[in-house]
């Protein structure tokens, strides 16, 4: 890997938090303009979900912190604040890379105490964001899980997953493997505005087809549904039709929630791009993170006939990683991890 302008800036206000994370160096490259990668050595790879009985998995693995997908609504944004980084632009451009995660994971899975419980990947930031193309951490993680007899699931927006389909097929011969693709926006222009660093809707539909053609079941997370932007009957029906045509085995659908500092980041964007919606959002969300029960019931009534129409009722991938709720070890003190499953 040839990096240009490798730097370790002593004046970077983020360094105190990153030092605690095991910072080795911070690097930039022209191929990832505007993004700094902070390479760290992690002490552990498996994250135990406390009191995991309410979630369908007990452990997670996250190779990255921060995400170049830059989704305006990402619930994981507040986790960057633990590193003395902000939940807005820093989350999009200051990506922490756990360089030794596969080796550490392999050691943890070799312990006699390991009971081969299900491990979820993609519960915090995307394991197949663009950085994975450079760092190639997932092949080592997949290999460690499969060789140890540990079942696992992956949730991603990243088309880089196609690179690892042969490896995933091989792993599925040894352990249960579930694949989920996140696709909530069918309009390419809106997708580019709300999820500027993600692959296009067409590219993700092609990914769903590739997963299905490989013989692996593929569930799609049609979430979050963004009130007044992606909740029209025409948008949802068109999206679900395209997902069904691509060979998906099921979908999970739920409305957007705006926890912690994610709320301010999203609403600032909304005020800039769709100011006429600000008042309606204040009414819909109040001062909380969740839509009103009335809206939730309305959306459920809208999508249920469509899900039945396209035979997409077979949810899997650990209920789409428990409706993409952040693991409780990643939720700030006092924040409720309530699931928004219908």
C-alpha positions in Angstrom: 0.0 0.0 0.0 1.5 3.3 -1.0 0.3 6.2 1.2 1.0 9.8 0.3 1.6 12.4 3.0 1.7 10.1 6.0 1.3 12.4 9.0 0.8 12.2 12.7 -0.4 15.7 13.6 0.3 16.5 17.3 -2.1 19.4 17.2 -5.0 17.3 16.2 -7.6 17.7 19.0 -8.7 14.1 18.4 -5.5 12.5 19.4 -6.2 12.2 23.1 -9.2 10.0 22.5 -7.5 8.1 19.7 -4.4 7.4 21.9 -6.8 5.6 24.2 -7.9 3.5 21.2 -4.3 2.4 20.5 -3.3 4.8 17.8 -0.3 3.8 15.7 -0.4 6.5 12.9 -2.8 8.7 10.9 -2.5 8.6 7.2 -4.1 10.2 4.1 -4.0 9.3 0.4 -5.2 11.0 -2.7 -7.5 8.1 -3.5 -9.5 9.0 -0.4 -9.5 12.8 -0.7 -10.7 14.5 2.5 -10.5 11.3 4.6 -8.0 10.5 7.3 -7.4 7.0 8.4 -6.3 6.5 12.0 -4.7 3.1 12.2 -5.0 1.5 15.7 -4.1 -1.8 17.4 -7.1 -3.1 19.2 -7.0 -5.2 22.3 -10.2 -7.0 21.6 -12.3 -7.8 18.6 -15.4 -9.4 20.0 -17.9 -7.0 21.6 -20.3 -8.6 24.0 -23.7 -7.2 24.0 -24.7 -6.7 27.7 -27.9 -8.5 28.6 -28.2 -9.6 25.0 -31.5 -11.4 25.6 -33.5 -8.7 23.8 -31.2 -8.9 20.7 -30.9 -12.0 18.5 -27.1 -12.0 18.8 -24.8 -11.7 21.8 -21.6 -10.5 20.1 -20.5 -8.1 17.4 -17.3 -7.3 15.5 -16.6 -3.9 14.0 -13.4 -3.4 12.0 -13.9 0.4 11.6 -15.2 3.3 13.6 -16.5 6.2 11.5 -17.8 5.6 8.0 -17.2 7.3 4.7 -20.8 6.4 3.6 -21.6 9.7 5.4 -25.3 8.8 5.8 -27.0 11.9 7.3 -29.2 9.7 9.6 -26.6 7.2 10.9 -27.4 6.2 14.4 -23.7 5.4 15.1 -22.5 9.0 14.9 -22.5 9.6 18.6 -20.0 6.8 19.1 -17.3 9.0 17.6 -17.6 11.3 20.5 -16.0 8.7 22.7 -12.8 9.3 20.8 -12.9 13.1 21.3 -14.1 13.4 17.6 -17.4 15.0 16.6 -20.5 13.1 15.4 -20.8 15.2 12.2 -18.1 15.7 9.7 -15.5 13.9 11.8 -17.6 10.7 11.7 -17.6 10.9 7.9 -13.9 11.8 7.4 -12.0 10.5 10.4 -12.1 6.7 10.1 -10.5 4.5 12.7 -9.1 1.2 11.3 -8.4 -1.7 13.6 -5.4 -3.1 11.8 -4.9 -6.3 13.8 -8.6 -7.2 14.3 -8.4 -10.5 12.4 -5.5 -11.8 14.5 -7.0 -10.7 17.7 -10.4 -12.2 16.8 -8.7 -15.5 15.9 -7.2 -15.7 19.4 -10.4 -14.9 21.1 -12.3 -17.5 19.1 -9.7 -20.1 20.1 -10.4 -19.8 23.8 -11.9 -22.8 25.4 -14.6 -20.6 26.9 -15.9 -19.5 23.5 -19.3 -21.1 22.9 -19.6 -20.3 19.2 -22.4 -17.9 19.6 -23.7 -15.9 16.7 -21.6 -12.8 15.7 -23.1 -9.9 13.9 -21.0 -7.7 11.6 -22.3 -4.3 10.5 -24.1 -3.3 13.6 -22.2 -0.1 14.1 -20.3 1.1 10.9 -20.3 -0.7 7.6 -17.7 -3.5 7.3 -17.6 -3.0 3.5 -17.2 0.8 3.3 -14.6 2.0 0.8 -11.7 1.6 3.2 -12.2 -2.1 3.2 -10.9 -2.1 -0.4 -7.6 -0.9 0.8 -7.3 -2.6 4.2 -8.9 -6.0 3.3 -9.8 -6.8 6.9 -13.0 -8.8 6.1 -11.4 -11.9 4.6 -9.4 -12.5 7.8 -12.5 -11.9 9.9 -14.6 -14.3 7.8 -11.9 -16.9 7.8 -11.5 -16.7 11.6 -15.2 -17.1 12.2 -15.7 -20.0 9.8 -12.7 -21.9 10.9 -13.8 -21.6 14.6 -17.3 -22.9 13.8 -18.9 -19.6 14.6 -22.1 -18.6 12.8 -22.3 -15.0 11.6 -24.3 -12.4 9.8 -23.3 -9.3 7.7 -25.3 -6.2 7.1 -23.9 -3.7 4.5 -24.5 -1.1 1.9 -21.1 -1.8 0.3 -20.8 -3.5 -3.0 -17.3 -4.6 -2.0 -19.0 -7.6 -0.5 -19.1 -9.1 -4.0 -15.3 -9.6 -3.7 -15.8 -11.9 -0.8 -18.7 -14.0 -2.2 -16.5 -17.0 -2.9 -15.1 -16.9 0.6 -18.6 -16.5 2.1 -19.9 -19.4 0.1 -17.1 -21.5 1.4 -17.8 -20.3 5.0 -21.5 -21.2 4.6 -20.4 -24.8 4.0 -19.1 -24.9 7.6 -21.3 -22.5 9.6 -24.6 -20.6 9.1 -24.0 -17.4 7.2 -26.6 -14.7 6.7 -26.2 -11.7 4.3 -28.2 -8.5 4.5 -28.1 -5.5 2.2 -29.3 -2.1 3.3 -31.3 -0.2 0.6 -33.9 2.4 1.6 -33.8 5.0 -1.1 -34.7 4.2 -4.7 -34.3 7.8 -6.1 -30.6 8.2 -7.1 -30.6 12.0 -6.6 -32.1 11.7 -3.1 -29.8 8.9 -2.3 -26.8 10.9 -3.3 -28.0 13.8 -1.1 -28.7 11.7 2.0 -26.1 8.9 1.6 -23.4 10.7 -0.4 -20.7 8.0 0.1 -22.7 4.9 -0.6 -23.1 2.9 -3.8 -26.0 3.8 -6.0 -29.4 2.1 -5.7 -28.7 0.3 -9.0 -25.4 -1.0 -7.7 -26.9 -2.3 -4.5 -29.7 -4.0 -6.5 -27.0 -5.7 -8.6 -25.3 -6.7 -5.3 -28.6 -8.4 -4.1 -28.8 -10.3 -7.4 -25.1 -11.4 -7.1 -25.7 -12.7 -3.5 -28.8 -14.5 -4.6 -27.1 -16.0 -7.6 -24.3 -17.2 -5.4 -26.7 -19.4 -3.5 -26.8 -17.3 -0.3 -30.1 -15.9 0.9 -30.2 -12.1 0.9 -32.4 -10.1 3.1 -32.8 -6.3 2.5 -33.2 -3.6 5.1 -35.5 -1.0 3.6 -34.7 1.4 6.4 -34.7 3.9 7.6 -37.9 5.1 5.9 -37.4 8.9 5.9 -40.7 10.7 6.7 -42.1 12.9 3.8 -39.1 12.0 1.6 -39.2 8.2 1.1 -42.5 7.2 2.5 -44.8 7.7 -0.5 -46.7 4.8 -1.9 -45.0 5.2 -5.3 -41.5 5.3 -3.8 -42.0 2.3 -1.6 -43.8 0.2 -4.2 -41.1 0.9 -6.8 -38.3 0.0 -4.4 -39.9 -3.2 -3.1 -40.7 -4.3 -6.7 -37.0 -3.8 -7.7 -35.8 -5.6 -4.6 -38.1 -8.6 -5.3 -36.9 -8.7 -8.9 -33.3 -8.8 -7.7 -33.9 -12.0 -5.8 -34.2 -10.9 -2.2 -35.7 -13.3 0.3 -37.2 -10.8 2.7 -37.2 -7.2 3.9 -37.3 -5.3 7.2 -38.9 -1.9 7.2 -38.9 0.7 9.9 -39.0 4.5 10.2 -36.0 6.7 10.8 -35.0 7.4 14.4 -32.7 10.3 15.4 -30.8 9.6 18.6 -28.4 11.9 20.3 -26.2 14.1 18.1 -27.5 12.4 15.0 -30.7 14.4 15.4 -29.0 17.7 15.1 -26.8 16.6 12.2 -29.8 15.4 10.2 -32.1 18.3 11.1 -29.4 20.8 10.1 -29.3 19.2 6.7 -33.1 19.1 6.4 -33.3 22.8 7.2 -30.8 23.5 4.4 -32.2 21.2 1.8 -35.9 20.9 2.7 -36.8 23.8 5.0 -40.6 23.3 4.4 -40.3 20.0 6.3 -38.8 21.3 9.5 -42.1 22.1 11.2 -43.5 18.7 10.2 -40.5 17.0 11.7 -40.9 18.9 15.0 -44.4 17.7 15.2 -43.5 14.1 14.2 -40.5 13.7 16.5 -41.2 16.3 19.2 -38.1 16.4 21.4 -37.4 12.7 21.2 -35.7 10.2 18.9 -38.7 8.4 17.5 -41.7 9.0 15.3 -45.1 9.1 16.9 -47.0 5.8 17.4 -49.6 7.1 14.8 -47.0 7.5 12.1 -45.5 4.1 12.9 -48.9 2.5 12.6 -49.6 4.4 9.4 -46.4 3.3 7.8 -47.0 -0.3 8.8 -50.4 -0.2 7.2 -48.9 1.2 4.0 -46.1 -1.3 3.6 -47.7 -4.6 4.8 -49.8 -5.1 1.6 -46.7 -4.3 -0.6 -44.5 -6.8 1.3 -47.2 -9.5 0.8 -47.6 -8.5 -2.9 -44.0 -9.1 -3.6 -43.6 -12.1 -1.2 -40.9 -10.4 0.8 -42.1 -11.4 4.3 -39.2 -13.7 5.1 -37.0 -11.7 7.4 -33.6 -13.0 8.4 -30.1 -11.8 9.1 -30.9 -11.8 12.8 -33.9 -9.7 12.2 -31.7 -7.4 10.2 -29.2 -7.0 13.1 -32.1 -6.3 15.4 -33.4 -3.5 13.2 -30.0 -1.9 13.1 -30.2 -0.8 16.7 -26.8 0.0 18.1 -25.4 -2.6 20.5 -26.0 -1.5 24.1 -22.3 -1.2 24.7 -22.2 1.5 22.1 -25.3 3.4 23.4 -24.5 6.4 25.6 -25.6 6.2 29.2 -29.3 6.5 29.6 -30.2 6.1 26.0 -32.8 3.6 25.2 -32.0 1.0 22.5 -35.7 0.4 21.7 -36.2 -1.6 18.5 -38.4 -0.2 15.7 -39.5 -3.5 14.3 -43.0 -3.8 13.0 
